[in-house]
Amino acid sequence: MAEFSDAVALDDVPPGRSTVVEIDGRKVALFNVDGTVHAISDNCMHAGQSLGYGIFEGKVVRCRGHGWRFDVTTGCVVGVPGAGVPCYRVRVQNGRVQVSMT
C-alpha cells in the first residue's frame, strides 16, 4: 500500500497553477489541471531546471532552461516516447494535497 505524505493545502494550488514542495528530501512539482492535482519530479532531466516554476499551460509545462515540454499528468517529454521524469500518485484529503513517493 502506498504511503502518502502531506504536501500543501489544495487552496495553495488553484486550477491552472503550480508550486514546488519538498517531500522526503526531494523536490516535487505540483500542477492543478482543471481541478486535478498532478505531481512530477521538479528537476528537468535535461538541465536540472525547476519544472514547477516553468511555463505551465493546459497539461504541459515548458522548462525555462532549454524549452523541453513535459506532460504533467505523466511526466513524459512531449514528442519523445519513453523519456520523462518520475510521476507520483496524488490524493486530496480534508483539503490537503498528499503525495506518494513510492
N, C-alpha and C positions, 0 to 999 in steps of 0.2 A: 504494500500500500504506500502511495506517495505521501511524503511528509511536506506540508506546506508551511512557509514562513510568512509572517506579516510583512507587508511591503509599504503600503501607503493608503491613505483614505481615498475611496473612489472619487470623492469630490475634487481631489487634487489632480485627477487625470480626466478632465471632461472630454466628450467626443471631439475628435479632431486634434487632440493634444497628445504630447508625450512627456515623459520625465525619466530620470535616471535614479535608481536606488541601488543600495549595496546589500547583498544577501550572501551570507556565508563567505564574506571576503571577496565576492565577485560583483562587478558592476553589471546591472541588468537594466535594459531599456524597456519601458512600458509604453504602449501605444493604445489609445482608445479609438477603435474603428467602429463608428456607428453604435456606440454603447457597449461594445465588447472589448475588454482589455486583453492585449496580447503581450507576451514577454519574450525578448530575444537577448542574446549577449549584446552588451553595449559596444563592444570593440569591433570595428570594421576589420575583416580578415585581410584586407589589402594594406592599410596603412595604420591601423590601430586607432583611428579617429573615433570619437563618440558617435554612435548611431542615434542615441536618444536625443541628441542636440542637432541632429541632421535636419534636412528639409523634408517634412512629412506631409504627404498629400494622399488622400484615399486610403489605400492599404500599402503604400510604398514609401520608404524613407530613402533619401539620397544622402550618401556620405559627403560631408563638406570637404573632405580631403581631396579625393580624386573623382567624385561623382558616381561611384558604384551605387546601384539601386538594389534594395532588398525588400522582399515581400515580408511585411511584419507579421503576417499570420503563419508563416512557415519558416522564416529565417533564410530562405533561399535567395541567391542573387538572381535578379530578373534577367532571363535570357541565357543563363548559364546553368544547364542541368547538372545537379549533383554538387554544386558549390553553394556554400552558405555558412551561417553562424548558428550556434545552438539556439533552439527554440524551447521554451519552458511552459509547463502547464500552469494555468491561472484559474483561480476561483475567486468569487466575491462572497464574503460572509459578513453580515452585520455592518455593511457599508465600508468594509476594508478589503483591499486587494491583497490576495495571498498568492505566493508563487512557489511551485515545487521545483527544486533544482535537481531532482533525480529523474 
